[in-house]
């Protein structure tokens, strides 16, 4: 049986969509302003200010930043809520929220591919 290479490659390109899997293309490094409703955007802006005000220290990483947060100013669940909204409008970020044992520090790490660190520096710092 001979397989037409062109048709095979084309079918492999659309296979993830047919299987309900996300495509392998990267989203642009730009916020999707339509990902949140007007009310959600307003709430997210308030939470973003709270998050930035809670930053105790920041540490530059290869592809982004890690922020230690003041737990008296923002809770783990509030950070998780912020991440949930932020990932909807900015899917190019990698997020990591950590709460260390023994009531240790709460931290948020934002990283991503090339260009993400620069965006963090421009928008958040």
N, CA, C and O atoms as CSV, one atom per row, in Angstrom:
chain,resi,resn,atom,element,x,y,z
A,1,UNK,N,N,0.838,-1.177,0.000
A,1,UNK,CA,C,0.000,0.000,0.000
A,1,UNK,C,C,0.880,1.235,0.000
A,1,UNK,O,O,1.772,1.354,0.839
A,2,UNK,N,N,0.645,2.162,-0.930
A,2,UNK,CA,C,1.406,3.395,-1.010
A,2,UNK,C,C,0.673,4.512,-0.282
A,2,UNK,O,O,-0.544,4.661,-0.392
A,3,UNK,N,N,1.430,5.276,0.448
A,3,UNK,CA,C,0.848,6.398,1.175
A,3,UNK,C,C,1.321,7.679,0.503
A,3,UNK,O,O,2.513,7.863,0.257
A,4,UNK,N,N,0.384,8.551,0.214
A,4,UNK,CA,C,0.707,9.851,-0.349
A,4,UNK,C,C,1.272,10.704,0.787
A,4,UNK,O,O,0.543,11.066,1.710
A,5,UNK,N,N,2.570,11.027,0.726
A,5,UNK,CA,C,3.251,11.747,1.799
A,5,UNK,C,C,2.600,13.105,2.071
A,5,UNK,O,O,2.449,13.490,3.230
A,6,UNK,N,N,2.225,13.813,1.053
A,6,UNK,CA,C,1.601,15.129,1.222
A,6,UNK,C,C,0.312,15.012,2.046
A,6,UNK,O,O,0.111,15.770,2.995
A,7,UNK,N,N,-0.548,14.075,1.685
A,7,UNK,CA,C,-1.805,13.902,2.416
A,7,UNK,C,C,-1.564,13.390,3.841
A,7,UNK,O,O,-2.273,13.775,4.771
A,8,UNK,N,N,-0.581,12.537,4.004
A,8,UNK,CA,C,-0.240,12.042,5.331
A,8,UNK,C,C,0.203,13.182,6.239
A,8,UNK,O,O,-0.262,13.288,7.373
A,9,UNK,N,N,1.096,14.034,5.748
A,9,UNK,CA,C,1.584,15.155,6.552
A,9,UNK,C,C,0.459,16.141,6.871
A,9,UNK,O,O,0.395,16.672,7.979
A,10,UNK,N,N,-0.412,16.382,5.917
A,10,UNK,CA,C,-1.536,17.282,6.154
A,10,UNK,C,C,-2.474,16.699,7.216
A,10,UNK,O,O,-2.972,17.425,8.076
A,11,UNK,N,N,-2.710,15.394,7.153
A,11,UNK,CA,C,-3.597,14.782,8.138
A,11,UNK,C,C,-2.961,14.826,9.530
A,11,UNK,O,O,-3.673,14.977,10.523
A,12,UNK,N,N,-1.647,14.697,9.618
A,12,UNK,CA,C,-0.972,14.768,10.907
A,12,UNK,C,C,-1.047,16.183,11.477
A,12,UNK,O,O,-1.103,16.362,12.694
A,13,UNK,N,N,-1.047,17.185,10.603
A,13,UNK,CA,C,-1.126,18.573,11.063
A,13,UNK,C,C,-2.481,18.880,11.683
A,13,UNK,O,O,-2.557,19.670,12.625
A,14,UNK,N,N,-3.551,18.275,11.180
A,14,UNK,CA,C,-4.886,18.551,11.717
A,14,UNK,C,C,-5.318,17.531,12.763
A,14,UNK,O,O,-6.372,17.695,13.377
A,15,UNK,N,N,-4.542,16.497,12.976
A,15,UNK,CA,C,-4.911,15.445,13.922
A,15,UNK,C,C,-5.185,15.967,15.328
A,15,UNK,O,O,-6.182,15.564,15.926
A,16,UNK,N,N,-4.336,16.862,15.895
A,16,UNK,CA,C,-4.652,17.337,17.249
A,16,UNK,C,C,-6.031,17.980,17.340
A,16,UNK,O,O,-6.749,17.767,18.317
A,17,UNK,N,N,-6.406,18.763,16.333
A,17,UNK,CA,C,-7.729,19.397,16.351
A,17,UNK,C,C,-8.826,18.350,16.276
A,17,UNK,O,O,-9.851,18.478,16.946
A,18,UNK,N,N,-8.627,17.325,15.478
A,18,UNK,CA,C,-9.626,16.273,15.358
A,18,UNK,C,C,-9.780,15.495,16.655
A,18,UNK,O,O,-10.864,15.004,16.970
A,19,UNK,N,N,-8.696,15.386,17.402
A,19,UNK,CA,C,-8.725,14.648,18.661
A,19,UNK,C,C,-9.080,15.542,19.850
A,19,UNK,O,O,-9.129,15.078,20.989
A,20,UNK,N,N,-9.325,16.821,19.581
A,20,UNK,CA,C,-9.666,17.740,20.653
A,20,UNK,C,C,-8.466,18.183,21.458
A,20,UNK,O,O,-8.615,18.631,22.595
A,21,UNK,N,N,-7.283,18.065,20.892
A,21,UNK,CA,C,-6.067,18.468,21.574
A,21,UNK,C,C,-5.644,19.840,21.056
A,21,UNK,O,O,-5.905,20.175,19.900
A,22,UNK,N,N,-4.991,20.637,21.908
A,22,UNK,CA,C,-4.551,21.953,21.460
A,22,UNK,C,C,-3.473,21.838,20.390
A,22,UNK,O,O,-2.677,20.899,20.387
A,23,UNK,N,N,-3.463,22.796,19.496
A,23,UNK,CA,C,-2.440,22.842,18.458
A,23,UNK,C,C,-1.096,23.163,19.097
A,23,UNK,O,O,-1.039,23.692,20.207
A,24,UNK,N,N,-0.039,22.850,18.407
A,24,UNK,CA,C,1.307,23.060,18.925
A,24,UNK,C,C,1.815,24.478,18.669
A,24,UNK,O,O,2.959,24.782,19.009
A,25,UNK,N,N,1.009,25.342,18.088
A,25,UNK,CA,C,1.450,26.702,17.829
A,25,UNK,C,C,1.384,27.513,19.117
A,25,UNK,O,O,0.483,27.336,19.937
A,26,UNK,N,N,2.346,28.397,19.275
A,26,UNK,CA,C,2.401,29.224,20.470
A,26,UNK,C,C,1.521,30.454,20.302
A,26,UNK,O,O,1.437,31.032,19.218
A,27,UNK,N,N,0.878,30.838,21.376
A,27,UNK,CA,C,0.065,32.049,21.344
A,27,UNK,C,C,0.991,33.260,21.269
A,27,UNK,O,O,2.145,33.184,21.693
A,28,UNK,N,N,0.503,34.360,20.740
A,28,UNK,CA,C,1.341,35.562,20.700
A,28,UNK,C,C,1.586,36.076,22.112
A,28,UNK,O,O,0.779,35.843,23.012
A,29,UNK,N,N,2.687,36.766,22.303
A,29,UNK,CA,C,2.972,37.371,23.601
A,29,UNK,C,C,2.239,38.711,23.626
A,29,UNK,O,O,2.825,39.780,23.456
A,30,UNK,N,N,0.957,38.601,23.840
A,30,UNK,CA,C,0.065,39.759,23.918
A,30,UNK,C,C,-1.175,39.330,24.690
A,30,UNK,O,O,-1.667,38.214,24.525
A,31,UNK,N,N,-1.667,40.217,25.524
A,31,UNK,CA,C,-2.844,39.892,26.318
A,31,UNK,C,C,-4.092,39.861,25.448
A,31,UNK,O,O,-4.289,40.717,24.585
A,32,UNK,N,N,-4.920,38.869,25.688
A,32,UNK,CA,C,-6.203,38.753,25.001
A,32,UNK,C,C,-7.231,39.506,25.840
A,32,UNK,O,O,-7.715,38.992,26.849
A,33,UNK,N,N,-7.556,40.707,25.424
A,33,UNK,CA,C,-8.453,41.557,26.199
A,33,UNK,C,C,-9.903,41.065,26.195
A,33,UNK,O,O,-10.731,41.568,26.954
A,34,UNK,N,N,-10.205,40.094,25.350
A,34,UNK,CA,C,-11.568,39.552,25.292
A,34,UNK,C,C,-11.732,38.275,26.115
A,34,UNK,O,O,-12.817,37.694,26.153
A,35,UNK,N,N,-10.664,37.840,26.770
A,35,UNK,CA,C,-10.716,36.597,27.543
A,35,UNK,C,C,-11.522,36.750,28.833
A,35,UNK,O,O,-12.055,35.770,29.353
A,36,UNK,N,N,-11.610,37.966,29.344
A,36,UNK,CA,C,-12.341,38.226,30.578
A,36,UNK,C,C,-13.483,39.193,30.282
A,36,UNK,O,O,-13.378,40.059,29.413
A,37,UNK,N,N,-14.568,39.026,31.022
A,37,UNK,CA,C,-15.671,39.977,30.895
A,37,UNK,C,C,-15.236,41.311,31.505
A,37,UNK,O,O,-14.198,41.388,32.163
A,38,UNK,N,N,-16.013,42.331,31.290
A,38,UNK,CA,C,-15.701,43.655,31.848
A,38,UNK,C,C,-15.597,43.583,33.368
A,38,UNK,O,O,-14.675,44.146,33.959
A,39,UNK,N,N,-16.529,42.901,33.989
A,39,UNK,CA,C,-16.511,42.768,35.452
A,39,UNK,C,C,-15.282,41.978,35.905
A,39,UNK,O,O,-14.614,42.363,36.865
A,40,UNK,N,N,-14.984,40.876,35.218
A,40,UNK,CA,C,-13.802,40.073,35.572
A,40,UNK,C,C,-12.522,40.897,35.405
A,40,UNK,O,O,-11.616,40.802,36.232
A,41,UNK,N,N,-12.441,41.707,34.340
A,41,UNK,CA,C,-11.260,42.547,34.117
A,41,UNK,C,C,-11.092,43.552,35.251
A,41,UNK,O,O,-9.977,43.777,35.722
A,42,UNK,N,N,-12.191,44.156,35.691
A,42,UNK,CA,C,-12.127,45.116,36.801
A,42,UNK,C,C,-11.671,44.425,38.081
A,42,UNK,O,O,-10.822,44.952,38.800
A,43,UNK,N,N,-12.222,43.260,38.371
A,43,UNK,CA,C,-11.821,42.495,39.557
A,43,UNK,C,C,-10.354,42.079,39.457
A,43,UNK,O,O,-9.619,42.109,40.444
A,44,UNK,N,N,-9.947,41.694,38.260
A,44,UNK,CA,C,-8.562,41.265,38.054
A,44,UNK,C,C,-7.594,42.431,38.240
A,44,UNK,O,O,-6.500,42.250,38.774
A,45,UNK,N,N,-7.989,43.615,37.805
A,45,UNK,CA,C,-7.144,44.799,37.988
A,45,UNK,C,C,-6.937,45.090,39.476
A,45,UNK,O,O,-5.829,45.417,39.902
A,46,UNK,N,N,-8.015,44.968,40.263
A,46,UNK,CA,C,-7.914,45.169,41.714
A,46,UNK,C,C,-6.986,44.123,42.315
A,46,UNK,O,O,-6.124,44.451,43.131
A,47,UNK,N,N,-7.158,42.855,41.914
A,47,UNK,CA,C,-6.322,41.781,42.445
A,47,UNK,C,C,-4.868,41.949,41.998
A,47,UNK,O,O,-3.949,41.630,42.753
A,48,UNK,N,N,-4.653,42.444,40.785
A,48,UNK,CA,C,-3.284,42.672,40.297
A,48,UNK,C,C,-2.585,43.728,41.149
A,48,UNK,O,O,-1.413,43.572,41.492
A,49,UNK,N,N,-3.293,44.793,41.488
A,49,UNK,CA,C,-2.709,45.829,42.359
A,49,UNK,C,C,-2.376,45.244,43.733
A,49,UNK,O,O,-1.315,45.514,44.295
A,50,UNK,N,N,-3.297,44.444,44.258
A,50,UNK,CA,C,-3.060,43.808,45.564
A,50,UNK,C,C,-1.823,42.903,45.501
A,50,UNK,O,O,-0.993,42.907,46.410
A,51,UNK,N,N,-1.715,42.138,44.427
A,51,UNK,CA,C,-0.573,41.243,44.250
A,51,UNK,C,C,0.733,42.037,44.204
A,51,UNK,O,O,1.695,41.692,44.892
A,52,UNK,N,N,0.768,43.091,43.400
A,52,UNK,CA,C,1.989,43.900,43.271
A,52,UNK,C,C,2.352,44.575,44.594
A,52,UNK,O,O,3.532,44.703,44.923
A,53,UNK,N,N,1.346,45.004,45.348
A,53,UNK,CA,C,1.598,45.618,46.654
A,53,UNK,C,C,2.103,44.602,47.677
A,53,UNK,O,O,2.727,44.984,48.667
A,54,UNK,N,N,1.844,43.329,47.452
A,54,UNK,CA,C,2.253,42.276,48.382
A,54,UNK,C,C,3.666,41.755,48.118
A,54,UNK,O,O,4.180,40.952,48.896
A,55,UNK,N,N,4.294,42.198,47.041
A,55,UNK,CA,C,5.635,41.699,46.707
A,55,UNK,C,C,6.648,42.187,47.748
A,55,UNK,O,O,6.821,43.387,47.957
A,56,UNK,N,N,7.314,41.216,48.395
A,56,UNK,CA,C,8.370,41.531,49.358
A,56,UNK,C,C,9.717,41.586,48.664
A,56,UNK,O,O,10.495,42.519,48.864
A,57,UNK,N,N,9.984,40.581,47.849
A,57,UNK,CA,C,11.244,40.532,47.101
A,57,UNK,C,C,10.967,39.959,45.720
A,57,UNK,O,O,9.985,39.245,45.518
A,58,UNK,N,N,11.826,40.271,44.788
A,58,UNK,CA,C,11.735,39.678,43.459
A,58,UNK,C,C,13.111,39.188,43.058
A,58,UNK,O,O,14.136,39.768,43.418
A,59,UNK,N,N,13.103,38.109,42.306
A,59,UNK,CA,C,14.359,37.488,41.874
A,59,UNK,C,C,14.260,37.217,40.385
A,59,UNK,O,O,13.336,36.548,39.920
A,60,UNK,N,N,15.224,37.745,39.644
A,60,UNK,CA,C,15.260,37.519,38.204
A,60,UNK,C,C,15.666,36.080,37.925
A,60,UNK,O,O,16.592,35.552,38.540
A,61,UNK,N,N,14.970,35.460,37.000
A,61,UNK,CA,C,15.266,34.102,36.549
A,61,UNK,C,C,15.594,34.160,35.063
A,61,UNK,O,O,15.434,35.203,34.428
A,62,UNK,N,N,16.039,33.072,34.523
A,62,UNK,CA,C,16.404,33.031,33.108
A,62,UNK,C,C,15.243,33.447,32.195
A,62,UNK,O,O,15.441,34.219,31.257
A,63,UNK,N,N,14.048,32.943,32.461
A,63,UNK,CA,C,12.929,33.236,31.589
A,63,UNK,C,C,11.819,34.037,32.238
A,63,UNK,O,O,10.700,34.066,31.727
A,64,UNK,N,N,12.111,34.698,33.370
A,64,UNK,CA,C,11.076,35.462,34.042
A,64,UNK,C,C,11.504,35.924,35.424
A,64,UNK,O,O,12.654,36.306,35.637
A,65,UNK,N,N,10.567,35.883,36.356
A,65,UNK,CA,C,10.823,36.365,37.711
A,65,UNK,C,C,10.099,35.505,38.736
A,65,UNK,O,O,9.085,34.870,38.446
A,66,UNK,N,N,10.653,35.505,39.941
A,66,UNK,CA,C,10.004,34.879,41.084
A,66,UNK,C,C,9.771,35.979,42.114
A,66,UNK,O,O,10.657,36.792,42.377
A,67,UNK,N,N,8.585,35.998,42.687
A,67,UNK,CA,C,8.210,37.020,43.649
A,67,UNK,C,C,7.841,36.373,44.968
A,67,UNK,O,O,6.981,35.493,45.014
A,68,UNK,N,N,8.486,36.805,46.042
A,68,UNK,CA,C,8.059,36.375,47.380
A,68,UNK,C,C,6.991,37.354,47.821
A,68,UNK,O,O,7.164,38.568,47.709
A,69,UNK,N,N,5.883,36.825,48.321
A,69,UNK,CA,C,4.731,37.651,48.651
A,69,UNK,C,C,4.504,37.733,50.159
A,69,UNK,O,O,4.792,36.790,50.896
A,70,UNK,N,N,3.986,38.865,50.598
A,70,UNK,CA,C,3.650,39.085,51.990
A,70,UNK,C,C,2.290,38.429,52.252
A,70,UNK,O,O,1.267,38.894,51.749
A,71,UNK,N,N,2.281,37.366,53.028
A,71,UNK,CA,C,1.049,36.617,53.291
A,71,UNK,C,C,0.042,37.412,54.111
A,71,UNK,O,O,-1.133,37.046,54.154
A,72,UNK,N,N,0.463,38.480,54.757
A,72,UNK,CA,C,-0.470,39.328,55.491
A,72,UNK,C,C,-1.265,40.216,54.526
A,72,UNK,O,O,-2.309,40.759,54.889
A,73,UNK,N,N,-0.763,40.359,53.297
A,73,UNK,CA,C,-1.422,41.237,52.315
A,73,UNK,C,C,-2.189,40.477,51.237
A,73,UNK,O,O,-3.100,41.023,50.613
A,74,UNK,N,N,-1.812,39.197,51.017
A,74,UNK,CA,C,-2.494,38.398,49.996
A,74,UNK,C,C,-2.395,36.921,50.387
A,74,UNK,O,O,-1.359,36.465,50.872
A,75,UNK,N,N,-3.471,36.192,50.170
A,75,UNK,CA,C,-3.496,34.776,50.556
A,75,UNK,C,C,-3.163,33.875,49.363
A,75,UNK,O,O,-3.164,34.306,48.210
A,76,UNK,N,N,-2.885,32.638,49.675
A,76,UNK,CA,C,-2.620,31.637,48.640
A,76,UNK,C,C,-3.807,31.551,47.679
A,76,UNK,O,O,-3.624,31.522,46.462
A,77,UNK,N,N,-5.021,31.511,48.229
A,77,UNK,CA,C,-6.206,31.383,47.368
A,77,UNK,C,C,-6.399,32.613,46.489
A,77,UNK,O,O,-6.873,32.489,45.360
A,78,UNK,N,N,-6.048,33.786,46.977
A,78,UNK,CA,C,-6.143,34.993,46.155
A,78,UNK,C,C,-5.118,34.965,45.024
A,78,UNK,O,O,-5.412,35.391,43.907
A,79,UNK,N,N,-3.919,34.466,45.309
A,79,UNK,CA,C,-2.905,34.331,44.260
A,79,UNK,C,C,-3.381,33.315,43.223
A,79,UNK,O,O,-3.240,33.539,42.021
A,80,UNK,N,N,-3.942,32.206,43.685
A,80,UNK,CA,C,-4.458,31.190,42.761
A,80,UNK,C,C,-5.579,31.761,41.888
A,80,UNK,O,O,-5.652,31.463,40.696
A,81,UNK,N,N,-6.444,32.575,42.476
A,81,UNK,CA,C,-7.517,33.223,41.709
A,81,UNK,C,C,-6.921,34.162,40.664
A,81,UNK,O,O,-7.393,34.205,39.527
A,82,UNK,N,N,-5.886,34.915,41.043
A,82,UNK,CA,C,-5.213,35.810,40.100
A,82,UNK,C,C,-4.624,35.012,38.942
A,82,UNK,O,O,-4.765,35.402,37.783
A,83,UNK,N,N,-3.968,33.900,39.247
A,83,UNK,CA,C,-3.373,33.048,38.217
A,83,UNK,C,C,-4.452,32.520,37.273
A,83,UNK,O,O,-4.262,32.509,36.056
A,84,UNK,N,N,-5.570,32.087,37.824
A,84,UNK,CA,C,-6.649,31.548,36.992
A,84,UNK,C,C,-7.119,32.578,35.972
A,84,UNK,O,O,-7.341,32.241,34.809
A,85,UNK,N,N,-7.272,33.823,36.395
A,85,UNK,CA,C,-7.700,34.873,35.463
A,85,UNK,C,C,-6.572,35.253,34.499
A,85,UNK,O,O,-6.801,35.418,33.301
A,86,UNK,N,N,-5.381,35.387,35.023
A,86,UNK,CA,C,-4.237,35.822,34.202
A,86,UNK,C,C,-3.927,34.823,33.097
A,86,UNK,O,O,-3.590,35.222,31.982
A,87,UNK,N,N,-4.035,33.535,33.387
A,87,UNK,CA,C,-3.727,32.529,32.362
A,87,UNK,C,C,-4.756,32.537,31.245
A,87,UNK,O,O,-4.467,32.113,30.126
A,88,UNK,N,N,-5.950,33.015,31.543
A,88,UNK,CA,C,-6.973,33.101,30.490
A,88,UNK,C,C,-6.636,34.205,29.490
A,88,UNK,O,O,-6.818,34.028,28.286
A,89,UNK,N,N,-6.146,35.346,29.986
A,89,UNK,CA,C,-5.842,36.438,29.060
A,89,UNK,C,C,-4.389,36.415,28.589
A,89,UNK,O,O,-4.066,37.015,27.564
A,90,UNK,N,N,-3.524,35.743,29.309
A,90,UNK,CA,C,-2.097,35.690,28.959
A,90,UNK,C,C,-1.600,34.240,29.015
A,90,UNK,O,O,-0.851,33.878,29.922
A,91,UNK,N,N,-2.010,33.413,28.053
A,91,UNK,CA,C,-1.685,31.987,28.097
A,91,UNK,C,C,-0.217,31.660,27.829
A,91,UNK,O,O,0.187,30.501,27.922
A,92,UNK,N,N,0.571,32.660,27.503
A,92,UNK,CA,C,1.990,32.453,27.207
A,92,UNK,C,C,2.842,32.372,28.470
A,92,UNK,O,O,4.023,32.034,28.389
A,93,UNK,N,N,2.267,32.677,29.636
A,93,UNK,CA,C,2.993,32.583,30.904
A,93,UNK,C,C,3.002,31.147,31.424
A,93,UNK,O,O,2.045,30.394,31.242
A,94,UNK,N,N,4.101,30.792,32.071
A,94,UNK,CA,C,4.152,29.609,32.925
A,94,UNK,C,C,4.027,30.145,34.347
A,94,UNK,O,O,4.736,31.078,34.724
A,95,UNK,N,N,3.138,29.568,35.129
A,95,UNK,CA,C,2.892,30.018,36.494
A,95,UNK,C,C,3.301,28.927,37.476
A,95,UNK,O,O,3.142,27.735,37.212
A,96,UNK,N,N,3.828,29.363,38.608
A,96,UNK,CA,C,4.066,28.432,39.712
A,96,UNK,C,C,3.807,29.198,41.011
A,96,UNK,O,O,4.419,30.234,41.271
A,97,UNK,N,N,2.901,28.673,41.807
A,97,UNK,CA,C,2.607,29.255,43.123
A,97,UNK,C,C,3.089,28.253,44.150
A,97,UNK,O,O,2.748,27.072,44.089
A,98,UNK,N,N,3.888,28.732,45.100
A,98,UNK,CA,C,4.432,27.846,46.126
A,98,UNK,C,C,4.166,28.424,47.507
A,98,UNK,O,O,4.312,29.623,47.744
A,99,UNK,N,N,3.777,27.549,48.396
A,99,UNK,CA,C,3.665,27.899,49.810
A,99,UNK,C,C,4.497,26.877,50.544
A,99,UNK,O,O,4.120,25.710,50.655
A,100,UNK,N,N,5.631,27.323,51.044
A,100,UNK,CA,C,6.588,26.402,51.664
A,100,UNK,C,C,6.093,25.882,53.006
A,100,UNK,O,O,5.292,26.521,53.687
A,101,UNK,N,N,6.585,24.721,53.361
A,101,UNK,CA,C,6.184,24.057,54.605
A,101,UNK,C,C,6.525,24.914,55.822
A,101,UNK,O,O,7.270,25.891,55.744
A,102,UNK,N,N,5.951,24.508,56.937
A,102,UNK,CA,C,6.197,25.169,58.229
A,102,UNK,C,C,5.868,26.664,58.174
A,102,UNK,O,O,6.575,27.495,58.746
A,103,UNK,N,N,4.775,26.983,57.470
A,103,UNK,CA,C,4.327,28.374,57.337
A,103,UNK,C,C,5.395,29.260,56.691
A,103,UNK,O,O,5.536,30.438,57.019
A,104,UNK,N,N,6.143,28.654,55.761
A,104,UNK,CA,C,7.197,29.375,55.056
A,104,UNK,C,C,6.641,30.367,54.052
A,104,UNK,O,O,5.445,30.660,54.052
A,105,UNK,N,N,7.507,30.878,53.202
A,105,UNK,CA,C,7.092,31.933,52.277
A,105,UNK,C,C,6.096,31.470,51.210
A,105,UNK,O,O,6.037,30.300,50.833
A,106,UNK,N,N,5.330,32.440,50.752
A,106,UNK,CA,C,4.420,32.273,49.633
A,106,UNK,C,C,5.092,32.947,48.443
A,106,UNK,O,O,5.508,34.102,48.532
A,107,UNK,N,N,5.197,32.227,47.333
A,107,UNK,CA,C,5.852,32.830,46.178
A,107,UNK,C,C,5.099,32.532,44.894
A,107,UNK,O,O,4.407,31.522,44.766
A,108,UNK,N,N,5.259,33.442,43.955
A,108,UNK,CA,C,4.689,33.316,42.628
A,108,UNK,C,C,5.831,33.437,41.640
A,108,UNK,O,O,6.619,34.382,41.700
A,109,UNK,N,N,5.920,32.475,40.728
A,109,UNK,CA,C,6.935,32.517,39.687
A,109,UNK,C,C,6.239,32.632,38.337
A,109,UNK,O,O,5.344,31.853,38.013
A,110,UNK,N,N,6.667,33.616,37.562
A,110,UNK,CA,C,6.176,33.833,36.207
A,110,UNK,C,C,7.336,33.665,35.252
A,110,UNK,O,O,8.335,34.379,35.346
A,111,UNK,N,N,7.211,32.734,34.341
A,111,UNK,CA,C,8.240,32.510,33.336
A,111,UNK,C,C,7.563,32.217,32.003
A,111,UNK,O,O,6.336,32.195,31.903
A,112,UNK,N,N,8.379,31.996,30.993
A,112,UNK,CA,C,7.849,31.660,29.679
A,112,UNK,C,C,8.949,31.647,28.644
A,112,UNK,O,O,10.138,31.675,28.964
A,113,UNK,N,N,8.527,31.605,27.410
A,113,UNK,CA,C,9.490,31.548,26.311
A,113,UNK,C,C,10.131,32.916,26.094
A,113,UNK,O,O,9.838,33.877,26.806
A,114,UNK,N,N,11.002,32.982,25.108
A,114,UNK,CA,C,11.723,34.207,24.789
A,114,UNK,C,C,10.729,35.361,24.597
A,114,UNK,O,O,9.747,35.230,23.866
A,115,UNK,N,N,10.994,36.472,25.252
A,115,UNK,CA,C,10.144,37.644,25.163
A,115,UNK,C,C,9.261,37.861,26.372
A,115,UNK,O,O,8.825,38.985,26.624
A,116,UNK,N,N,8.986,36.804,27.128
A,116,UNK,CA,C,8.103,36.911,28.290
A,116,UNK,C,C,8.766,37.705,29.413
A,116,UNK,O,O,8.109,38.529,30.050
A,117,UNK,N,N,10.035,37.477,29.663
A,117,UNK,CA,C,10.722,38.207,30.735
A,117,UNK,C,C,10.685,39.710,30.455
A,117,UNK,O,O,10.458,40.512,31.361
A,118,UNK,N,N,10.905,40.075,29.218
A,118,UNK,CA,C,10.870,41.497,28.830
A,118,UNK,C,C,9.479,42.090,29.071
A,118,UNK,O,O,9.362,43.224,29.536
A,119,UNK,N,N,8.426,41.329,28.758
A,119,UNK,CA,C,7.066,41.797,28.993
A,119,UNK,C,C,6.822,42.009,30.491
A,119,UNK,O,O,6.218,43.009,30.882
A,120,UNK,N,N,7.281,41.088,31.318
A,120,UNK,CA,C,7.136,41.235,32.773
A,120,UNK,C,C,7.824,42.513,33.226
A,120,UNK,O,O,7.270,43.267,34.026
A,121,UNK,N,N,9.019,42.759,32.724
A,121,UNK,CA,C,9.772,43.964,33.098
A,121,UNK,C,C,9.040,45.231,32.678
A,121,UNK,O,O,9.063,46.235,33.389
A,122,UNK,N,N,8.398,45.179,31.530
A,122,UNK,CA,C,7.702,46.351,30.993
A,122,UNK,C,C,6.378,46.593,31.697
A,122,UNK,O,O,6.043,47.741,31.990
A,123,UNK,N,N,5.626,45.553,31.973
A,123,UNK,CA,C,4.267,45.697,32.484
A,123,UNK,C,C,4.178,45.622,34.004
A,123,UNK,O,O,3.420,46.376,34.614
A,124,UNK,N,N,4.934,44.731,34.619
A,124,UNK,CA,C,4.773,44.499,36.058
A,124,UNK,C,C,5.805,45.177,36.949
A,124,UNK,O,O,5.531,45.427,38.123
A,125,UNK,N,N,6.972,45.476,36.422
A,125,UNK,CA,C,8.022,46.018,37.307
A,125,UNK,C,C,8.194,47.515,37.183
A,125,UNK,O,O,9.037,48.098,37.865
